[in-house]
Amino acid sequence: MSDDPQLDLLNHKLQLQQVEAALELDPENEELLQLKRDLEEVIKLSLELLGRTSDTPEVSWNVGDQCMAMCSRDKLYYRATILEFLGDVSCVVNFDMYDTTDVCQLCHLKPVTTVTPIVKKKKHDIKNRAIEKKKIKKQRLLQREVEIESFCEKEKNRWLNFSKKMIKTGKTKKSIFASPEAMDGRVGVGTCGIGGKPMTKFTMLNNSSKKQ
């Protein structure tokens, strides 16, 4: 686990892709299925810690809308008015209570109706406890990363060993009808064990020895 939550999230997504690829080869593997579920939960928690929950419905904001915006100084929400959009990820807001402007990310905007007014200190404590609880749960799940890396390494080594065995045992047997290496070697049935050896030479009797 690094100090960069964005990098951690990217690593979790890459690991999830590796597990999903392995599941295509072995879809009934319980260990892989469990790792997939754990990684999905880690990714969800990471998104929540970054303030970008994947299951939160997006709200379409317009200039002049009233909202609850996160202050960049104390990270608390206050009633504000949207003044201007800065690209697709942030905007300029004016906090109604203090009449000050600030730049806020769109993911840190909330509808006014969803925020219940509570004591500032109490809200801050509740938020800290919630974040700490999520961090503890995330840390427990991140221990599964070691198992993921170990499993992937084991699978890689298993395939490497399998490939080496195929190379060693993949010698093809010569056919009995294969061409012999020697120019006058034997070919065909009945030549097992003597293929490639010179053909039998017969002694020819000449006419003079026949007359005797």
C-alpha positions as CSV (number, residue, x, y, z in Angstrom):
1,M,0.0,0.0,0.0
2,S,1.5,3.4,-1.1
3,D,0.9,6.9,0.2
4,D,-1.0,7.8,-3.0
5,P,-4.6,6.6,-2.9
6,Q,-5.0,7.2,-6.6
7,L,-2.1,4.8,-7.3
8,D,-3.5,2.2,-4.9
9,L,-6.8,2.4,-6.7
10,L,-5.1,1.9,-10.1
11,N,-3.2,-1.2,-8.7
12,H,-6.4,-2.7,-7.4
13,K,-8.1,-2.3,-10.7
14,L,-5.1,-3.9,-12.5
15,Q,-5.1,-6.8,-10.1
16,L,-8.9,-7.3,-10.6
17,Q,-8.3,-7.5,-14.4
18,Q,-5.7,-10.2,-13.8
19,V,-8.1,-12.2,-11.6
20,E,-10.9,-11.8,-14.1
21,A,-8.5,-13.1,-16.9
22,A,-7.6,-16.1,-14.8
23,L,-11.3,-16.8,-14.2
24,E,-11.9,-17.0,-17.9
25,L,-9.6,-20.1,-17.9
26,D,-11.0,-21.5,-14.6
27,P,-14.5,-20.0,-13.9
28,E,-15.3,-22.4,-11.1
29,N,-12.1,-21.6,-9.0
30,E,-13.4,-20.7,-5.6
31,E,-10.2,-19.0,-4.5
32,L,-10.2,-16.7,-7.6
33,L,-13.9,-15.9,-7.1
34,Q,-13.2,-14.9,-3.5
35,L,-10.3,-12.8,-4.5
36,K,-12.5,-11.1,-7.1
37,R,-15.1,-10.2,-4.5
38,D,-12.4,-8.9,-2.1
39,L,-10.8,-6.7,-4.8
40,E,-14.2,-5.3,-5.8
41,E,-14.9,-4.3,-2.2
42,V,-11.4,-2.8,-1.8
43,I,-12.0,-0.7,-5.0
44,K,-15.4,0.4,-3.6
45,L,-13.8,1.5,-0.3
46,S,-11.0,3.3,-2.1
47,L,-13.5,5.2,-4.2
48,E,-15.4,6.2,-1.0
49,L,-12.2,7.4,0.6
50,L,-11.5,9.5,-2.4
51,G,-15.0,11.0,-2.2
52,R,-16.1,9.4,-5.5
53,T,-18.4,6.5,-4.7
54,S,-19.3,4.6,-7.9
55,D,-22.9,3.9,-6.8
56,T,-23.8,7.5,-6.0
57,P,-26.1,8.9,-8.6
58,E,-24.7,11.9,-10.4
59,V,-26.5,15.3,-10.0
60,S,-26.7,17.7,-12.9
61,W,-25.7,21.1,-11.6
62,N,-26.2,24.5,-13.1
63,V,-25.0,28.0,-12.4
64,G,-27.1,29.6,-9.7
65,D,-28.0,26.3,-8.0
66,Q,-28.1,26.1,-4.2
67,C,-26.0,23.2,-2.8
68,M,-23.9,22.0,0.1
69,A,-20.2,22.4,-0.9
70,M,-17.1,21.2,0.9
71,C,-14.9,24.0,2.1
72,S,-11.2,23.5,1.1
73,R,-10.0,24.8,4.5
74,D,-11.8,22.6,7.0
75,K,-13.3,19.9,4.7
76,L,-16.8,20.6,6.1
77,Y,-20.0,21.2,4.1
78,Y,-21.7,24.6,4.0
79,R,-24.7,26.0,2.1
80,A,-23.4,27.6,-1.1
81,T,-24.3,28.9,-4.5
82,I,-22.7,27.8,-7.7
83,L,-21.1,30.8,-9.6
84,E,-19.1,29.2,-12.4
85,F,-17.9,25.9,-13.7
86,L,-14.2,25.2,-14.3
87,G,-14.2,22.4,-16.8
88,D,-16.0,19.1,-16.0
89,V,-14.6,18.4,-12.5
90,S,-14.8,21.6,-10.5
91,C,-16.6,24.8,-10.0
92,V,-16.5,28.2,-8.1
93,V,-19.0,28.5,-5.3
94,N,-20.0,31.3,-2.9
95,F,-20.6,30.3,0.7
96,D,-23.8,32.0,1.8
97,M,-23.0,32.2,5.5
98,Y,-19.5,33.8,5.1
99,D,-20.0,35.5,1.6
100,T,-16.7,34.0,0.5
101,T,-15.8,32.1,-2.7
102,D,-14.0,28.9,-3.1
103,V,-13.2,26.3,-5.7
104,C,-14.9,23.0,-5.1
105,Q,-14.9,19.7,-7.0
106,L,-18.2,18.6,-8.4
107,C,-18.0,15.3,-6.5
108,H,-17.9,17.3,-3.3
109,L,-21.3,18.9,-3.9
110,K,-24.4,17.7,-2.3
111,P,-28.1,18.6,-2.7
112,V,-29.3,20.8,0.2
113,T,-32.2,18.4,1.0
114,T,-29.8,15.5,1.8
115,V,-27.8,17.4,4.5
116,T,-29.2,17.5,8.0
117,P,-27.9,20.5,10.1
118,I,-25.9,19.2,13.1
119,V,-23.4,20.6,15.5
120,K,-20.1,21.3,13.6
121,K,-17.9,19.5,16.1
122,K,-20.1,16.5,16.3
123,K,-20.3,16.3,12.5
124,H,-16.5,16.5,12.2
125,D,-16.1,13.7,14.8
126,I,-18.6,11.4,13.1
127,K,-16.9,11.9,9.8
128,N,-13.5,11.1,11.2
129,R,-14.8,7.9,12.9
130,A,-16.5,6.8,9.6
131,I,-13.2,7.4,7.7
132,E,-11.2,5.5,10.3
133,K,-13.6,2.6,10.2
134,K,-13.3,2.4,6.4
135,K,-9.5,2.6,6.6
136,I,-9.4,-0.3,9.1
137,K,-11.7,-2.4,6.9
138,K,-9.7,-1.5,3.8
139,Q,-6.4,-2.5,5.5
140,R,-7.8,-5.9,6.4
141,L,-8.9,-6.5,2.9
142,L,-5.6,-5.3,1.4
143,Q,-3.9,-8.2,3.1
144,R,-5.4,-10.3,0.3
145,E,-3.1,-8.6,-2.1
146,V,-0.3,-10.9,-1.0
147,E,-2.4,-13.9,-1.8
148,I,-3.3,-12.4,-5.2
149,E,0.4,-11.9,-6.1
150,S,1.3,-15.3,-4.8
151,F,-1.4,-17.0,-6.8
152,C,-0.5,-15.2,-10.0
153,E,3.2,-16.1,-9.5
154,K,2.3,-19.7,-8.8
155,E,0.2,-19.9,-12.0
156,K,2.9,-18.3,-14.1
157,N,5.5,-20.8,-12.8
158,R,3.1,-23.7,-13.3
159,W,2.7,-22.7,-17.0
160,L,6.4,-22.3,-17.4
161,N,7.1,-25.8,-16.0
162,F,4.4,-27.2,-18.2
163,S,5.9,-25.6,-21.3
164,K,9.3,-27.0,-20.4
165,K,7.9,-30.5,-20.0
166,M,6.2,-30.3,-23.4
167,I,9.5,-29.3,-25.0
168,K,11.4,-32.2,-23.3
169,T,8.8,-34.9,-24.0
170,G,7.7,-33.6,-27.4
171,K,10.3,-35.7,-29.4
172,T,8.5,-37.3,-32.3
173,K,9.2,-41.0,-33.1
174,K,10.7,-41.8,-36.5
175,S,8.4,-43.6,-38.9
176,I,9.6,-46.9,-40.2
177,F,9.1,-45.4,-43.7
178,A,11.2,-42.4,-43.0
179,S,14.1,-41.8,-45.4
180,P,17.4,-43.2,-43.9
181,E,20.2,-40.9,-43.3
182,A,22.6,-43.1,-45.4
183,M,22.4,-43.1,-49.1
184,D,22.0,-46.9,-49.3
185,G,20.1,-47.3,-46.1
186,R,17.1,-49.7,-45.7
187,V,13.5,-48.5,-45.7
188,G,10.2,-50.3,-44.9
189,V,8.7,-53.0,-42.7
190,G,11.1,-55.5,-41.2
191,T,13.9,-52.9,-40.8
192,C,13.3,-52.0,-37.2
193,G,16.6,-51.5,-35.5
194,I,18.6,-51.7,-38.7
195,G,17.1,-48.7,-40.6
196,G,19.8,-46.5,-42.1
197,K,22.3,-49.3,-42.3
198,P,23.7,-50.3,-45.7
199,M,21.8,-52.9,-47.7
200,T,23.0,-56.5,-47.7
201,K,25.6,-57.2,-50.3
202,F,25.5,-60.5,-52.2
203,T,28.6,-62.2,-53.7
204,M,28.1,-62.8,-57.4
205,L,29.7,-66.0,-58.8
206,N,31.5,-65.5,-62.1
207,N,31.2,-67.9,-65.1
208,S,34.6,-69.4,-64.5
209,S,33.8,-70.7,-61.1
210,K,30.6,-72.2,-62.5
211,K,32.4,-74.3,-65.1
212,Q,34.6,-75.9,-62.4
